[in-house]
């Protein structure tokens, strides 16, 4: 694996509360990279979805699809040979949420719309997949006290974490570094950030694991 600063596009993924946006921002500052971040606050259905998932799942998913399609188009306009880009999402993961939240009929409709508007985008040079237990995810979500997330339950986070694990079990479009974030805090601890950067540089395979004990 190249040095982190030489990777043109790094995508950071993981369930809600895993720390993907915070890590993207920290890496962006450290590497001097451009950031392309999800904008959950711009989705008018998201708060209602967390309170009533069955009713608002489709509208929430379609809004995110349109948002990510626009961001992928923006990514396509960036000169990745002249600068580095870090994102806190993969377009591919839309299918993960769709299968988790939509009814069979809604899923068919969503897949039809997705096939027509989702842009084709080159895979990132590296995906950092952040893992944590549902208990840890729930504690982090509660700690940040975002009003939009007030309706998130631990059972939903557990199902989401399991869906992410299944998704990345089969994902092979890009190299993946699977990081246990239970005891690693690269957003606040410089030594942990350095450990992560060294682990990225030491990667030799397309799927590797990074686990730091308590």
C-alpha positions in Angstrom: 0.0 0.0 0.0 1.2 3.5 -0.8 1.7 6.1 1.9 -1.6 7.6 3.1 -0.8 11.0 1.5 -0.3 9.3 -1.9 -3.8 7.6 -1.9 -5.9 9.8 -4.2 -9.3 8.8 -2.7 -9.8 7.4 0.8 -13.4 6.5 1.8 -14.3 6.0 5.4 -17.3 3.9 6.3 -19.1 2.3 9.2 -22.4 2.4 11.0 -23.8 5.4 12.8 -21.6 6.3 15.8 -18.5 4.5 14.4 -16.7 7.8 14.0 -16.4 8.0 10.2 -17.0 11.7 9.8 -14.7 12.7 12.7 -12.0 10.5 11.2 -12.5 11.9 7.7 -12.1 15.4 9.1 -9.0 14.6 11.2 -7.4 12.8 8.3 -8.3 15.6 6.0 -6.6 18.2 8.2 -3.5 15.9 8.7 -3.1 15.1 5.0 -4.2 18.4 3.6 -6.9 16.6 1.6 -10.2 17.8 0.2 -13.3 16.6 2.1 -16.5 15.3 0.6 -18.9 14.5 3.5 -22.4 13.3 3.8 -24.9 15.9 4.8 -27.5 14.1 7.0 -28.8 17.5 8.3 -29.9 18.3 4.7 -32.2 15.3 4.5 -35.6 16.6 5.7 -36.9 13.0 6.3 -34.1 11.7 8.4 -35.4 12.7 11.9 -38.8 11.3 11.1 -37.3 8.1 9.8 -35.6 7.4 13.1 -38.9 7.8 14.8 -41.0 5.9 12.3 -38.8 3.9 10.0 -41.5 2.0 8.2 -43.3 5.2 7.1 -40.3 7.3 6.1 -37.8 4.7 4.9 -38.3 5.2 1.1 -38.4 9.0 1.1 -35.3 9.0 3.3 -33.4 6.6 1.1 -34.3 8.5 -2.1 -33.2 11.8 -0.6 -29.8 10.3 0.3 -29.5 8.7 -3.1 -30.0 12.1 -4.8 -27.6 13.7 -2.5 -24.9 11.1 -3.0 -25.4 11.1 -6.8 -24.7 14.8 -6.8 -21.7 14.3 -4.6 -20.3 11.6 -6.9 -20.8 14.0 -9.8 -18.8 16.6 -7.8 -16.1 14.0 -7.1 -15.9 13.3 -10.8 -15.1 17.0 -11.4 -12.2 17.0 -9.0 -8.7 16.4 -10.3 -7.6 13.5 -8.1 -4.1 13.7 -9.7 -3.6 17.1 -8.3 -5.1 16.6 -4.8 -6.4 14.0 -2.4 -10.0 13.5 -1.5 -11.4 11.9 1.6 -15.1 10.9 1.8 -17.2 9.6 4.7 -19.3 7.4 2.5 -19.4 4.9 -0.3 -22.1 5.1 -3.0 -22.2 1.3 -3.0 -23.5 1.2 0.6 -26.9 2.6 -0.4 -28.0 -0.9 -1.2 -27.2 -1.9 2.4 -29.6 0.6 3.8 -32.2 -0.1 1.2 -32.3 -3.8 2.0 -32.4 -3.1 5.7 -35.2 -0.5 5.8 -37.4 -0.9 2.8 -40.3 -3.3 2.2 -40.1 -5.6 -0.8 -42.2 -3.4 -3.0 -40.3 -0.3 -1.9 -37.0 -2.0 -2.6 -38.0 -2.9 -6.1 -39.0 0.8 -6.8 -35.8 2.0 -5.2 -33.7 -0.3 -7.2 -35.4 0.9 -10.4 -34.7 4.5 -9.6 -31.2 3.8 -8.4 -30.4 2.1 -11.8 -31.5 5.2 -13.6 -29.8 8.0 -11.6 -26.9 6.4 -9.7 -23.6 7.5 -11.4 -20.9 5.2 -12.2 -17.9 6.1 -10.1 -14.4 4.6 -9.8 -13.7 2.8 -6.6 -11.6 4.5 -3.9 -8.0 3.6 -3.5 -8.7 2.6 0.1 -11.8 2.0 2.3 -11.4 2.3 6.0 -14.2 0.4 7.6 -14.8 1.3 11.3 -16.4 -1.3 13.5 -17.8 -1.1 17.0 -20.3 -3.0 19.1 -23.9 -1.8 19.1 -23.5 -0.9 22.8 -20.6 1.3 21.9 -22.4 2.8 19.0 -25.4 3.6 21.1 -23.3 5.2 23.8 -21.6 7.4 21.2 -24.8 8.5 19.6 -26.3 9.3 23.0 -23.2 11.3 24.0 -23.2 13.6 21.0 -26.9 14.3 21.7 -27.9 15.2 18.1 -31.6 16.0 18.1 -32.0 14.4 14.6 -30.7 11.1 16.1 -33.0 11.1 19.2 -35.1 8.3 17.8 -32.3 5.9 17.1 -32.6 2.6 19.1 -29.8 0.2 20.0 -31.7 -2.6 18.2 -31.5 -0.5 15.0 -27.8 0.1 15.5 -27.3 -3.7 16.1 -29.1 -4.5 12.8 -27.1 -1.8 11.0 -23.8 -3.1 12.3 -24.7 -6.6 11.2 -25.7 -5.3 7.8 -22.4 -3.5 7.5 -20.5 -6.6 8.4 -22.4 -8.6 5.8 -21.8 -5.9 3.2 -18.0 -5.7 3.7 -17.8 -9.5 3.9 -18.5 -9.5 0.2 -17.1 -6.1 -0.9 -14.1 -6.4 -3.1 -14.2 -3.3 -5.3 -11.3 -1.7 -3.3 -8.7 -2.5 -0.6 -10.4 -2.5 2.8 -8.7 -1.9 6.2 -11.2 -3.1 8.8 -10.6 -1.2 12.0 -11.9 -2.1 15.4 -12.7 1.4 16.8 -13.6 0.2 20.3 -10.3 1.2 21.8 -8.8 3.3 19.0 -9.4 7.1 19.0 -7.5 8.6 16.1 -9.7 11.7 16.1 -8.6 12.8 19.6 -5.3 11.0 20.3 -2.3 11.8 18.1 -0.6 8.5 18.9 -3.7 6.6 17.7 -3.7 8.6 14.5 -0.1 7.7 13.9 -0.8 4.1 14.5 -3.5 4.1 11.9 -1.4 5.9 9.4 1.4 3.4 9.9 -1.0 0.5 9.6 -2.3 1.9 6.3 1.2 2.2 4.9 2.0 -1.4 6.0 -1.0 -2.9 4.1 0.0 -5.5 1.6 -3.3 -7.3 0.9 -6.7 -6.1 -0.2 -8.4 -6.9 3.1 -6.6 -6.5 6.4 -7.6 -6.0 10.0 -6.5 -3.5 12.6 -7.3 -4.2 16.2 -6.0 -2.4 19.3 -6.6 -3.9 22.7 -8.0 -2.0 25.7 
